[in-house]
Amino acid sequence: MKAVITVVGKDTVGVVARVGGVCGSLNINIEDITQSIMQEMFCMIMLVDLSRCTAPHEQVRAALEQLGKEMGMQVTITRLEVFEAMHHI
């Protein structure tokens, strides 16, 4: 199962490392990543593979939301099947 993790907020040092650390601790594989800074706002999108994840989805979501609060950023995860369902009629 694949998912998209998004991170948005004021740019700070170590964002990629901290999000990557949470992914690594839960055995979530990062398959692709893009990031940019737009007018001092850090924006990152990660495509991840959850097939070997060691935690249920709600626990992953809670861990990322908590990390976002600690960093003062918005960190979300959305399963790829949600995006596919949105575009399937």
SVG drawing of the C-alpha trace seen along z (x, -y; Angstrom):
<svg xmlns="http://www.w3.org/2000/svg" viewBox="-19 -35 38 41">
<polyline fill="none" stroke="black" stroke-width="0.4" points="0.0,0.0 1.3,-3.4 0.6,-6.8 1.5,-10.5 3.0,-12.4 2.9,-16.2 4.7,-18.7 4.0,-22.4 5.3,-25.2 7.9,-27.7 11.3,-26.5 13.6,-25.1 16.6,-22.9 16.2,-19.1 12.6,-18.7 13.5,-15.9 15.6,-14.1 12.9,-14.2 10.1,-13.0 12.4,-10.4 13.2,-9.3 9.6,-8.7 9.2,-6.7 12.3,-4.7 11.2,-3.8 7.9,-2.5 9.5,-0.7 7.9,-2.9 10.0,-3.1 10.3,-6.5 10.1,-5.9 10.2,-9.5 10.5,-12.9 10.2,-16.5 10.6,-19.7 10.8,-23.4 10.7,-26.6 8.1,-29.1 8.4,-32.5 9.9,-31.1 7.4,-28.2 8.8,-24.7 6.7,-22.3 7.5,-18.6 5.7,-15.7 6.8,-12.1 5.6,-9.0 5.9,-6.1 5.4,-2.4 3.4,-1.1 3.5,2.6 6.1,3.3 4.9,0.7 5.0,2.0 2.0,-0.1 -1.6,-0.5 -2.5,-3.5 -4.1,-5.5 -0.9,-5.2 1.2,-6.4 -1.1,-9.3 -0.9,-10.2 2.9,-10.0 3.2,-12.3 0.6,-14.8 2.5,-14.9 5.8,-15.5 4.1,-18.3 3.0,-19.9 6.6,-19.6 8.0,-21.3 5.2,-23.9 4.2,-22.5 1.4,-20.6 2.3,-16.9 -0.4,-14.7 -0.6,-11.3 -3.1,-10.2 -3.3,-6.7 -2.9,-6.6 -6.2,-4.7 -8.0,-7.9 -6.5,-9.9 -7.5,-7.2 -11.0,-7.0 -11.4,-10.8 -10.6,-10.5 -12.6,-7.4 -16.2,-7.8"/>
</svg>
